[in-house]
């Protein structure tokens, strides 16, 4: 697991059938088998090389994320080592398992921040986006400032520190990004669906396990 708080901006390039990630010095040393989020994608250290590492990547990862395209041009990437149990959770829980791609639709420089507007490539993922909720954009934990089109399009406010300390500063309108919705939203949807709550009019619908009475009995009311 990760927090979405980037610790370094590195470079990515293809090395045969592997990806070479450099620029990990701020959180070195790495060890074989360590996990590192690269633009929000969890990669495993297959070999340590200089100030970085080599990682094996599956066809699924290359198809679902931007890593394949970025590795062809030595693209800048956001880096974060895996969360330790004793670490502070300053962002939100990020799994490093990208849900889908997105596109930058607008970048506006404001007096005290940047307004970054994005759209899911698959608008169906918009159901996981809610105003003031969390989302990971290229591995960066950001707060949703607002959304439209049922979450299919949304925007975030980026403070100067985040802008200067991450690869967001290199984005252009039309750029592709990796998006991961809040894991809590996905699990909540799955649990409600298993209880039949996703379609209350279904003939097989069950009563939700978590009820007002259950909450009161367990000290939540």
MDAnalysis code that builds the backbone (N, CA, C; Angstrom):
import MDAnalysis as mda
import numpy as np

u = mda.Universe.empty(663, n_residues=221, atom_resindex=np.repeat(np.arange(221), 3), trajectory=True)
u.add_TopologyAttr("name", ["N", "CA", "C"] * 221)
u.add_TopologyAttr("resid", np.arange(1, 222))
u.add_TopologyAttr("resname", ["UNK", "UNK", "UNK", "UNK", "UNK", "UNK", "UNK", "UNK", "UNK", "UNK", "UNK", "UNK", "UNK", "UNK", "UNK", "UNK", "UNK", "UNK", "UNK", "UNK", "UNK", "UNK", "UNK", "UNK", "UNK", "UNK", "UNK", "UNK", "UNK", "UNK", "UNK", "UNK", "UNK", "UNK", "UNK", "UNK", "UNK", "UNK", "UNK", "UNK", "UNK", "UNK", "UNK", "UNK", "UNK", "UNK", "UNK", "UNK", "UNK", "UNK", "UNK", "UNK", "UNK", "UNK", "UNK", "UNK", "UNK", "UNK", "UNK", "UNK", "UNK", "UNK", "UNK", "UNK", "UNK", "UNK", "UNK", "UNK", "UNK", "UNK", "UNK", "UNK", "UNK", "UNK", "UNK", "UNK", "UNK", "UNK", "UNK", "UNK", "UNK", "UNK", "UNK", "UNK", "UNK", "UNK", "UNK", "UNK", "UNK", "UNK", "UNK", "UNK", "UNK", "UNK", "UNK", "UNK", "UNK", "UNK", "UNK", "UNK", "UNK", "UNK", "UNK", "UNK", "UNK", "UNK", "UNK", "UNK", "UNK", "UNK", "UNK", "UNK", "UNK", "UNK", "UNK", "UNK", "UNK", "UNK", "UNK", "UNK", "UNK", "UNK", "UNK", "UNK", "UNK", "UNK", "UNK", "UNK", "UNK", "UNK", "UNK", "UNK", "UNK", "UNK", "UNK", "UNK", "UNK", "UNK", "UNK", "UNK", "UNK", "UNK", "UNK", "UNK", "UNK", "UNK", "UNK", "UNK", "UNK", "UNK", "UNK", "UNK", "UNK", "UNK", "UNK", "UNK", "UNK", "UNK", "UNK", "UNK", "UNK", "UNK", "UNK", "UNK", "UNK", "UNK", "UNK", "UNK", "UNK", "UNK", "UNK", "UNK", "UNK", "UNK", "UNK", "UNK", "UNK", "UNK", "UNK", "UNK", "UNK", "UNK", "UNK", "UNK", "UNK", "UNK", "UNK", "UNK", "UNK", "UNK", "UNK", "UNK", "UNK", "UNK", "UNK", "UNK", "UNK", "UNK", "UNK", "UNK", "UNK", "UNK", "UNK", "UNK", "UNK", "UNK", "UNK", "UNK", "UNK", "UNK", "UNK", "UNK", "UNK", "UNK", "UNK", "UNK", "UNK", "UNK", "UNK", "UNK", "UNK"])
u.atoms.positions = np.array([
    [0.837, -1.189, 0.000],
    [0.000, 0.000, 0.000],
    [0.880, 1.249, 0.000],
    [0.285, 2.359, -0.471],
    [0.990, 3.629, -0.554],
    [0.085, 4.730, 0.003],
    [0.648, 5.936, 0.106],
    [-0.131, 7.055, 0.637],
    [-0.475, 8.095, -0.416],
    [0.185, 8.021, -1.573],
    [-0.038, 9.041, -2.590],
    [0.783, 10.291, -2.358],
    [1.760, 10.220, -1.430],
    [2.674, 11.334, -1.182],
    [4.001, 11.029, -1.871],
    [4.254, 11.687, -2.974],
    [5.418, 11.418, -3.813],
    [6.704, 11.818, -3.082],
    [7.709, 10.959, -3.140],
    [8.982, 11.228, -2.473],
    [10.107, 11.572, -3.435],
    [9.879, 11.355, -4.728],
    [10.906, 11.698, -5.713],
    [10.280, 11.699, -7.099],
    [10.898, 12.455, -7.991],
    [10.532, 12.420, -9.413],
    [11.686, 11.748, -10.135],
    [11.408, 10.619, -10.778],
    [12.448, 9.869, -11.458],
    [12.238, 9.827, -12.954],
    [12.982, 8.931, -13.592],
    [12.891, 8.761, -15.048],
    [12.595, 7.303, -15.353],
    [11.963, 7.088, -16.469],
    [11.557, 5.746, -16.866],
    [12.008, 5.478, -18.285],
    [12.592, 4.304, -18.500],
    [12.977, 3.925, -19.857],
    [12.920, 2.410, -20.014],
    [12.797, 1.970, -21.237],
    [12.718, 0.542, -21.532],
    [14.111, -0.051, -21.574],
    [14.248, -1.226, -20.947],
    [15.491, -1.986, -21.014],
    [15.137, -3.417, -21.384],
    [15.103, -3.701, -22.680],
    [14.707, -5.021, -23.139],
    [13.266, -5.295, -22.782],
    [13.021, -6.365, -22.029],
    [11.661, -6.713, -21.610],
    [11.320, -6.109, -20.242],
    [12.225, -5.292, -19.709],
    [12.000, -4.694, -18.402],
    [11.951, -3.172, -18.497],
    [11.543, -2.547, -17.395],
    [11.566, -1.097, -17.291],
    [12.650, -0.704, -16.296],
    [13.417, 0.318, -16.642],
    [14.430, 0.861, -15.745],
    [13.886, 2.141, -15.137],
    [13.804, 2.161, -13.812],
    [13.341, 3.327, -13.072],
    [14.534, 3.917, -12.343],
    [14.869, 5.170, -12.607],
    [15.992, 5.821, -11.941],
    [15.496, 7.013, -11.132],
    [16.328, 7.458, -10.184],
    [15.957, 8.623, -9.384],
    [15.398, 8.288, -8.023],
    [15.715, 7.101, -7.505],
    [15.171, 6.646, -6.213],
    [16.060, 7.004, -5.031],
    [17.104, 7.801, -5.246],
    [18.054, 8.111, -4.181],
    [17.401, 8.675, -2.912],
    [16.366, 9.530, -3.008],
    [15.780, 10.099, -1.788],
    [15.234, 9.068, -0.809],
    [14.880, 7.869, -1.285],
    [14.382, 6.852, -0.355],
    [15.173, 5.544, -0.458],
    [16.383, 5.626, -0.969],
    [17.269, 4.453, -1.028],
    [17.750, 4.122, 0.388],
    [18.267, 2.889, 0.638],
    [18.499, 1.842, -0.372],
    [17.270, 0.972, -0.592],
    [17.176, 0.467, -1.812],
    [16.129, -0.492, -2.149],
    [16.677, -1.904, -2.033],
    [15.778, -2.840, -1.844],
    [16.163, -4.238, -1.789],
    [15.338, -5.040, -2.783],
    [15.870, -6.165, -3.197],
    [15.166, -7.049, -4.118],
    [13.795, -7.414, -3.536],
    [12.758, -7.227, -4.332],
    [11.406, -7.559, -3.885],
    [10.637, -6.394, -3.307],
    [11.294, -5.250, -3.098],
    [10.582, -4.072, -2.596],
    [9.540, -3.603, -3.602],
    [8.536, -2.915, -3.100],
    [7.496, -2.340, -3.957],
    [7.672, -0.827, -4.038],
    [7.544, -0.308, -5.248],
    [7.642, 1.133, -5.476],
    [6.510, 1.539, -6.416],
    [5.809, 2.600, -6.067],
    [4.774, 3.121, -6.953],
    [5.426, 4.042, -7.970],
    [5.231, 3.744, -9.238],
    [5.787, 4.525, -10.333],
    [4.618, 5.122, -11.117],
    [4.403, 6.426, -10.960],
    [3.215, 7.078, -11.523],
    [1.940, 6.355, -11.078],
    [1.952, 5.883, -9.837],
    [0.768, 5.237, -9.286],
    [0.655, 3.764, -9.565],
    [1.644, 3.186, -10.250],
    [1.623, 1.765, -10.580],
    [2.601, 1.031, -9.675],
    [2.124, 0.045, -8.941],
    [2.986, -0.717, -8.037],
    [3.891, -1.650, -8.840],
    [5.207, -1.429, -8.744],
    [6.183, -2.273, -9.415],
    [7.084, -2.923, -8.374],
    [7.578, -4.106, -8.695],
    [8.450, -4.856, -7.791],
    [9.891, -4.767, -8.260],
    [10.793, -4.496, -7.336],
    [12.213, -4.397, -7.656],
    [12.745, -5.776, -8.029],
    [13.135, -5.930, -9.306],
    [13.706, -7.199, -9.765],
    [15.221, -7.181, -9.691],
    [15.805, -5.985, -9.736],
    [17.253, -5.829, -9.605],
    [17.536, -4.374, -9.310],
    [18.519, -4.112, -8.455],
    [18.908, -2.746, -8.125],
    [19.982, -2.296, -9.113],
    [19.778, -1.106, -9.683],
    [20.713, -0.580, -10.679],
    [20.958, 0.893, -10.370],
    [22.190, 1.236, -9.999],
    [22.501, 2.629, -9.712],
    [21.593, 3.197, -8.642],
    [20.949, 4.328, -8.971],
    [20.029, 4.952, -8.020],
    [18.583, 4.544, -8.292],
    [18.423, 3.379, -8.963],
    [17.078, 2.931, -9.283],
    [16.974, 1.422, -9.320],
    [16.086, 0.934, -10.182],
    [15.862, -0.509, -10.226],
    [15.267, -0.927, -11.562],
    [15.362, -2.217, -11.821],
    [14.701, -2.830, -12.970],
    [13.439, -3.518, -12.488],
    [12.380, -3.457, -13.298],
    [11.106, -4.073, -12.933],
    [10.539, -4.829, -14.120],
    [9.968, -5.993, -13.841],
    [9.234, -6.744, -14.857],
    [7.812, -6.191, -14.906],
    [7.256, -6.107, -16.094],
    [5.893, -5.606, -16.239],
    [5.092, -6.550, -17.133],
    [3.851, -6.762, -16.771],
    [2.978, -7.647, -17.547],
    [2.327, -6.875, -18.691],
    [1.756, -7.619, -19.622],
    [1.020, -6.998, -20.718],
    [-0.157, -6.185, -20.181],
    [-0.789, -6.691, -19.112],
    [-1.908, -5.997, -18.492],
    [-1.497, -4.611, -18.010],
    [-0.350, -4.538, -17.351],
    [0.129, -3.253, -16.840],
    [0.427, -2.282, -17.968],
    [1.060, -2.759, -19.018],
    [1.398, -1.889, -20.141],
    [0.158, -1.397, -20.874],
    [-0.875, -2.230, -20.941],
    [-2.096, -1.845, -21.641],
    [-2.967, -0.891, -20.824],
    [-2.965, -1.071, -19.510],
    [-3.886, -0.312, -18.658],
    [-3.299, 1.016, -18.178],
    [-1.974, 1.156, -18.233],
    [-1.335, 2.349, -17.687],
    [-0.540, 3.104, -18.754],
    [0.070, 4.205, -18.323],
    [0.869, 5.026, -19.239],
    [2.343, 4.624, -19.271],
    [2.732, 3.605, -18.490],
    [4.145, 3.275, -18.372],
    [4.775, 2.851, -19.692],
    [4.036, 2.107, -20.496],
    [4.582, 1.656, -21.772],
    [4.967, 2.818, -22.658],
    [4.075, 3.793, -22.782],
    [4.342, 4.954, -23.632],
    [5.448, 5.827, -23.047],
    [5.415, 6.020, -21.725],
    [6.430, 6.881, -21.105],
    [7.822, 6.284, -21.203],
    [7.916, 4.959, -21.151],
    [9.233, 4.318, -21.168],
    [9.936, 4.487, -22.504],
    [9.191, 4.843, -23.537],
    [9.800, 5.018, -24.856],
    [10.465, 6.382, -24.991],
    [10.139, 7.294, -24.075],
    [10.705, 8.636, -24.201],
    [11.366, 9.153, -22.953],
    [11.794, 8.236, -22.062],
    [12.442, 8.616, -20.819],
    [11.595, 9.644, -20.073],
    [10.342, 9.318, -19.857],
    [9.424, 10.253, -19.232],
    [9.648, 10.405, -17.736],
    [9.315, 11.595, -17.205],
    [9.385, 11.848, -15.768],
    [8.235, 11.129, -15.084],
    [8.521, 10.480, -13.935],
    [7.507, 9.719, -13.220],
    [7.578, 10.026, -11.727],
    [6.435, 9.932, -11.071],
    [6.349, 10.120, -9.629],
    [6.710, 8.818, -8.930],
    [7.516, 8.894, -7.876],
    [7.987, 7.706, -7.178],
    [7.619, 7.760, -5.700],
    [7.168, 6.617, -5.178],
    [6.888, 6.492, -3.753],
    [7.143, 5.061, -3.305],
    [7.963, 4.868, -2.271],
    [8.168, 3.512, -1.760],
    [6.933, 3.058, -0.993],
    [6.820, 1.761, -0.782],
    [5.652, 1.209, -0.096],
    [5.557, 1.732, 1.335],
    [4.325, 1.859, 1.787],
    [4.041, 2.335, 3.139],
    [4.465, 1.299, 4.170],
    [5.119, 1.764, 5.239],
    [5.431, 0.915, 6.373],
    [4.356, 1.123, 7.441],
    [4.118, 0.103, 8.255],
    [3.047, 0.185, 9.244],
    [3.270, 1.322, 10.236],
    [4.501, 1.717, 10.453],
    [4.791, 2.785, 11.407],
    [4.737, 4.177, 10.773],
    [4.546, 4.263, 9.451],
    [4.542, 5.557, 8.763],
    [3.244, 6.316, 8.992],
    [3.325, 7.629, 8.854],
    [2.131, 8.458, 8.906],
    [1.364, 8.349, 7.589],
    [0.048, 8.327, 7.680],
    [-0.784, 8.276, 6.480],
    [-1.214, 9.699, 6.152],
    [-0.343, 10.409, 5.457],
    [-0.621, 11.814, 5.178],
    [-1.553, 12.035, 4.005],
    [-1.647, 11.068, 3.095],
    [-2.541, 11.212, 1.951],
    [-3.778, 10.374, 2.159],
    [-3.961, 9.351, 1.311],
    [-5.018, 8.361, 1.524],
    [-4.478, 7.011, 1.077],
    [-5.183, 5.940, 1.410],
    [-4.707, 4.608, 1.057],
    [-4.764, 4.405, -0.455],
    [-3.599, 4.178, -1.033],
    [-3.473, 3.963, -2.481],
    [-2.875, 2.575, -2.686],
    [-3.534, 1.762, -3.492],
    [-3.091, 0.374, -3.657],
    [-2.008, 0.213, -4.709],
    [-1.912, 1.166, -5.636],
    [-0.971, 1.019, -6.742],
    [-1.522, 0.162, -7.864],
    [-2.835, -0.130, -7.797],
    [-3.507, -0.891, -8.847],
    [-4.408, 0.058, -9.618],
    [-3.913, 0.557, -10.717],
    [-4.606, 1.591, -11.490],
    [-5.951, 1.081, -12.000],
    [-6.996, 1.884, -11.808],
    [-8.326, 1.517, -12.297],
    [-8.448, 1.731, -13.793],
    [-7.947, 2.844, -14.255],
    [-8.066, 3.152, -15.672],
    [-7.322, 4.419, -16.019],
    [-7.366, 4.755, -17.288],
    [-6.669, 5.943, -17.757],
    [-7.557, 7.163, -17.736],
    [-6.910, 8.294, -17.771],
    [-7.618, 9.562, -17.851],
    [-6.880, 10.496, -18.775],
    [-7.513, 11.625, -19.067],
    [-6.929, 12.618, -19.955],
    [-7.025, 13.997, -19.305],
    [-5.957, 14.763, -19.400],
    [-5.968, 16.134, -18.899],
    [-6.750, 16.996, -19.892],
    [-7.816, 17.616, -19.420],
    [-8.657, 18.426, -20.318],
    [-8.448, 19.920, -20.141],
    [-7.860, 20.338, -19.020],
    [-7.595, 21.767, -18.817],
    [-6.591, 21.943, -17.690],
    [-5.737, 22.946, -17.830],
    [-4.786, 23.333, -16.790],
    [-4.849, 24.850, -16.654],
    [-5.254, 25.322, -15.487],
    [-5.368, 26.759, -15.266],
    [-4.472, 27.179, -14.106],
    [-3.580, 28.128, -14.362],
    [-2.720, 28.668, -13.317],
    [-3.459, 29.784, -12.600],
    [-3.752, 29.582, -11.310],
    [-4.443, 30.556, -10.483],
    [-3.429, 31.266, -9.583],
    [-3.816, 32.357, -8.917],
    [-2.860, 33.095, -8.085],
    [-2.158, 32.249, -7.026],
    [-2.864, 31.265, -6.421],
    [-2.268, 30.487, -5.340],
    [-2.285, 28.974, -5.580],
    [-2.668, 28.557, -6.760],
    [-2.737, 27.117, -7.043],
    [-2.888, 26.897, -8.536],
    [-2.950, 25.612, -8.903],
    [-3.252, 25.223, -10.271],
    [-4.552, 24.426, -10.259],
    [-5.425, 24.704, -11.197],
    [-6.668, 23.935, -11.344],
    [-6.457, 22.939, -12.472],
    [-6.481, 21.670, -12.121],
    [-6.236, 20.599, -13.083],
    [-7.533, 19.851, -13.320],
    [-8.009, 19.860, -14.549],
    [-9.264, 19.177, -14.893],
    [-8.944, 17.916, -15.692],
    [-9.608, 16.828, -15.308],
    [-9.348, 15.542, -15.946],
    [-10.652, 14.832, -16.276],
    [-10.556, 13.877, -17.186],
    [-11.715, 13.062, -17.552],
    [-11.287, 11.609, -17.640],
    [-12.118, 10.720, -17.089],
    [-11.866, 9.285, -17.225],
    [-12.004, 8.884, -18.696],
    [-11.157, 8.004, -19.161],
    [-11.344, 7.450, -20.506],
    [-12.613, 6.608, -20.559],
    [-12.911, 5.922, -19.459],
    [-14.155, 5.175, -19.319],
    [-15.016, 5.899, -18.289],
    [-16.037, 6.659, -18.731],
    [-16.839, 7.464, -17.810],
    [-17.512, 6.654, -16.711],
    [-17.623, 5.332, -16.874],
    [-18.274, 4.509, -15.852],
    [-17.553, 4.603, -14.511],
    [-16.248, 4.871, -14.542],
    [-15.499, 4.994, -13.291],
    [-15.856, 6.258, -12.529],
    [-16.592, 7.151, -13.171],
    [-16.989, 8.384, -12.514],
    [-17.830, 8.163, -11.266],
    [-18.446, 6.992, -11.149],
    [-19.278, 6.719, -9.969],
    [-18.452, 6.662, -8.691],
    [-17.141, 6.534, -8.814],
    [-16.275, 6.485, -7.641],
    [-15.757, 7.870, -7.248],
    [-16.109, 8.886, -8.001],
    [-15.601, 10.234, -7.759],
    [-16.670, 11.064, -7.065],
    [-16.283, 11.706, -5.974],
    [-17.216, 12.544, -5.228],
    [-16.483, 13.799, -4.768],
    [-17.177, 14.905, -4.775],
    [-16.577, 16.159, -4.339],
    [-16.030, 16.028, -2.916],
    [-14.804, 16.492, -2.722],
    [-14.056, 16.422, -1.460],
    [-13.589, 15.001, -1.129],
    [-13.770, 14.073, -2.061],
    [-13.231, 12.734, -1.893],
    [-11.788, 12.696, -2.369],
    [-11.171, 11.531, -2.289],
    [-9.765, 11.378, -2.679],
    [-9.640, 10.616, -3.989],
    [-8.614, 10.954, -4.745],
    [-8.294, 10.230, -5.972],
    [-6.784, 10.311, -6.192],
    [-6.209, 9.268, -6.776],
    [-4.781, 9.266, -7.081],
    [-4.598, 9.546, -8.570],
    [-3.872, 10.599, -8.881],
    [-3.559, 10.986, -10.260],
    [-2.063, 10.779, -10.466],
    [-1.703, 9.827, -11.291],
    [-0.294, 9.451, -11.471],
    [0.376, 9.203, -10.122],
    [-0.379, 8.560, -9.225],
    [0.162, 8.189, -7.933],
    [0.137, 9.267, -6.875],
    [-0.413, 10.443, -7.185],
    [-0.454, 11.558, -6.244],
    [-1.822, 11.631, -5.589],
    [-1.860, 11.641, -4.270],
    [-3.113, 11.763, -3.550],
    [-3.634, 13.192, -3.659],
    [-4.792, 13.340, -4.289],
    [-5.386, 14.660, -4.490],
    [-6.846, 14.644, -4.047],
    [-7.332, 15.808, -3.684],
    [-8.728, 15.956, -3.263],
    [-9.557, 16.481, -4.422],
    [-10.684, 15.843, -4.659],
    [-11.580, 16.268, -5.737],
    [-12.243, 17.580, -5.334],
    [-11.985, 18.633, -6.095],
    [-12.574, 19.938, -5.800],
    [-13.986, 20.056, -6.356],
    [-14.258, 19.318, -7.419],
    [-15.585, 19.343, -8.025],
    [-15.651, 18.327, -9.146],
    [-16.860, 17.982, -9.551],
    [-17.003, 16.997, -10.626],
    [-18.278, 17.274, -11.413],
    [-18.322, 16.752, -12.619],
    [-19.469, 16.895, -13.511],
    [-19.642, 15.600, -14.287],
    [-20.722, 15.523, -15.020],
    [-20.982, 14.345, -15.851],
    [-20.898, 13.075, -15.028],
    [-21.541, 13.131, -13.832],
    [-21.589, 11.988, -12.913],
    [-20.189, 11.484, -12.550],
    [-19.269, 12.411, -12.417],
    [-17.911, 12.062, -12.015],
    [-16.997, 11.701, -13.162],
    [-17.539, 11.611, -14.358],
    [-16.712, 11.274, -15.514],
    [-15.692, 12.344, -15.823],
    [-15.987, 13.560, -15.400],
    [-15.055, 14.686, -15.513],
    [-14.966, 15.333, -14.141],
    [-13.755, 15.657, -13.715],
    [-13.575, 16.242, -12.389],
    [-12.355, 17.146, -12.389],
    [-12.193, 17.918, -11.323],
    [-11.054, 18.816, -11.239],
    [-10.517, 18.842, -9.813],
    [-9.214, 19.137, -9.727],
    [-8.509, 19.177, -8.445],
    [-7.737, 20.482, -8.351],
    [-7.492, 20.913, -7.117],
    [-6.676, 22.098, -6.869],
    [-5.308, 21.625, -6.400],
    [-4.266, 22.076, -7.067],
    [-2.902, 21.642, -6.763],
    [-2.112, 22.812, -6.180],
    [-1.615, 22.644, -4.956],
    [-0.864, 23.710, -4.309],
    [0.549, 23.789, -4.897],
    [1.232, 24.936, -4.735],
    [2.570, 25.097, -5.331],
    [3.573, 24.020, -4.936],
    [3.566, 23.573, -3.662],
    [4.519, 22.541, -3.242],
    [4.324, 21.260, -4.033],
    [3.074, 20.826, -4.158],
    [2.789, 19.596, -4.910],
    [3.152, 19.757, -6.375],
    [2.842, 20.903, -6.935],
    [3.138, 21.157, -8.346],
    [4.643, 21.086, -8.605],
    [5.427, 21.701, -7.722],
    [6.871, 21.764, -7.926],
    [7.580, 20.464, -7.569],
    [6.956, 19.645, -6.711],
    [7.621, 18.434, -6.201],
    [7.231, 17.164, -6.943],
    [6.371, 17.260, -7.926],
    [5.910, 16.082, -8.657],
    [6.000, 16.317, -10.158],
    [5.680, 15.279, -10.910],
    [5.716, 15.385, -12.370],
    [4.479, 16.067, -12.938],
    [3.569, 16.526, -12.078],
    [2.397, 17.263, -12.575],
    [2.820, 18.486, -13.376],
    [3.935, 19.088, -12.982],
    [4.406, 20.309, -13.642],
    [4.721, 20.099, -15.126],
    [4.906, 18.849, -15.534],
    [5.237, 18.559, -16.929],
    [4.007, 18.216, -17.778],
    [2.839, 18.130, -17.149],
    [1.639, 17.754, -17.890],
    [1.198, 18.860, -18.839],
    [0.623, 18.442, -19.956],
    [0.026, 19.351, -20.928],
    [-1.416, 18.908, -21.169],
    [-2.225, 19.817, -21.679],
    [-3.591, 19.447, -22.036],
    [-3.557, 18.333, -23.070],
    [-4.324, 17.289, -22.844],
    [-4.332, 16.136, -23.733],
    [-3.452, 14.998, -23.253],
    [-2.652, 15.240, -22.213],
    [-1.759, 14.199, -21.689],
    [-2.549, 13.077, -21.037],
    [-2.009, 11.864, -21.113],
    [-2.632, 10.701, -20.490],
    [-2.107, 10.555, -19.062],
    [-2.983, 10.148, -18.139],
    [-2.600, 9.946, -16.743],
    [-3.199, 8.647, -16.233],
    [-2.584, 8.118, -15.165],
    [-3.122, 6.940, -14.485],
    [-4.027, 7.396, -13.345],
    [-5.205, 6.788, -13.246],
    [-6.164, 7.166, -12.210],
    [-6.526, 5.960, -11.356],
    [-6.531, 6.170, -10.053],
    [-6.991, 5.144, -9.122],
    [-7.995, 5.763, -8.163],
    [-9.206, 5.240, -8.162],
    [-10.243, 5.739, -7.262],
    [-9.967, 5.281, -5.837],
    [-10.624, 5.931, -4.895],
    [-10.483, 5.571, -3.486],
    [-10.911, 4.118, -3.300],
    [-10.017, 3.307, -2.737],
    [-10.287, 1.878, -2.566],
    [-11.510, 1.640, -1.691],
    [-11.797, 2.540, -0.759],
    [-12.966, 2.386, 0.105],
    [-14.248, 2.414, -0.722],
    [-14.294, 3.264, -1.744],
    [-15.486, 3.352, -2.589],
    [-15.729, 2.048, -3.334],
    [-14.655, 1.430, -3.815],
    [-14.813, 0.189, -4.573],
    [-15.304, -0.943, -3.681],
    [-14.725, -1.059, -2.490],
    [-15.148, -2.135, -1.589],
    [-16.567, -1.913, -1.089],
    [-16.944, -0.664, -0.842],
    [-18.304, -0.369, -0.401],
    [-19.314, -0.782, -1.464],
    [-19.005, -0.459, -2.724],
    [-19.896, -0.841, -3.817],
    [-20.042, -2.351, -3.899],
    [-18.931, -3.059, -3.752],
    [-18.968, -4.518, -3.851],
    [-19.792, -5.131, -2.723],
    [-19.607, -4.626, -1.507],
    [-20.351, -5.155, -0.369],
    [-21.844, -4.891, -0.491],
    [-22.200, -3.703, -0.947],
    [-23.611, -3.380, -1.126],
    [-24.237, -4.246, -2.216],
    [-23.471, -4.491, -3.277],
    [-23.979, -5.331, -4.360],
    [-24.214, -6.759, -3.888],
    [-23.317, -7.274, -3.037],
    [-23.468, -8.633, -2.527],
    [-24.684, -8.754, -1.616],
    [-25.054, -7.650, -0.995],
    [-26.230, -7.651, -0.119],
    [-27.518, -7.367, -0.875],
    [-27.400, -7.156, -2.192],
    [-28.586, -6.858, -2.975],
    [-28.995, -5.404, -2.899],
    [-28.214, -4.594, -2.208],
    [-28.590, -3.196, -2.039],
    [-28.369, -2.382, -3.299],
    [-27.554, -2.916, -4.236],
    [-27.311, -2.182, -5.472],
    [-28.589, -2.040, -6.271],
    [-29.496, -2.971, -6.162],
    [-30.777, -2.904, -6.857],
    [-31.873, -3.296, -5.871],
    [-32.397, -2.326, -5.097],
    [-33.369, -2.635, -4.057],
    [-34.676, -3.188, -4.586],
    [-34.921, -3.037, -5.880],
    [-36.170, -3.519, -6.463],
    [-36.048, -4.939, -7.013],
    [-34.839, -5.474, -6.919],
    [-34.625, -6.830, -7.408],
    [-35.385, -7.831, -6.544],
    [-35.864, -8.894, -7.178],
    [-36.611, -9.928, -6.455],
    [-35.707, -10.646, -5.467],
    [-34.393, -10.636, -5.744],
    [-33.444, -11.323, -4.874],
    [-32.754, -10.376, -3.894],
    [-33.255, -9.148, -3.824],
    [-32.619, -8.164, -2.964],
    [-32.701, -8.574, -1.502],
    [-31.577, -8.383, -0.808],
    [-31.527, -8.675, 0.620],
    [-31.459, -7.364, 1.395],
    [-31.785, -7.423, 2.660],
    [-31.630, -6.264, 3.502],
    [-30.145, -6.036, 3.773],
    [-29.658, -4.790, 3.724],
    [-28.253, -4.537, 4.006],
    [-27.867, -5.035, 5.385],
    [-26.671, -5.553, 5.512],
    [-26.202, -6.052, 6.799],
    [-26.031, -4.921, 7.797],
    [-25.608, -3.753, 7.321],
    [-25.408, -2.604, 8.194],
    [-26.679, -1.776, 8.207],
    [-27.389, -1.817, 9.304],
    [-28.645, -1.089, 9.450],
    [-28.513, -0.073, 10.573],
    [-29.546, 0.769, 10.724],
    [-29.554, 1.757, 11.790],
    [-29.502, 1.063, 13.156],
    [-30.227, -0.056, 13.274],
    [-30.224, -0.796, 14.535],
    [-28.844, -1.375, 14.830],
    [-28.186, -1.906, 13.783],
    [-26.842, -2.472, 13.961],
    [-25.865, -1.403, 14.414],
    [-25.955, -0.203, 13.813],
    [-25.074, 0.876, 14.188],
    [-25.274, 1.280, 15.646],
    [-26.565, 1.334, 16.092],
    [-26.864, 1.702, 17.464],
    [-26.323, 0.662, 18.448],
    [-26.470, -0.605, 18.092],
    [-26.010, -1.682, 18.969],
    [-24.499, -1.689, 19.126],
    [-23.799, -1.180, 18.119],
    [-22.335, -1.202, 18.136],
    [-21.723, 0.163, 18.427],
    [-22.532, 1.044, 19.008],
    [-22.007, 2.297, 19.509],
    [-21.797, 3.412, 18.489],
    [-22.440, 3.290, 17.306],
    [-22.259, 4.303, 16.266],
    [-23.404, 5.314, 16.225],
    [-24.412, 5.139, 17.049],
    [-25.547, 6.062, 17.004],
    [-25.541, 6.947, 18.236],
])
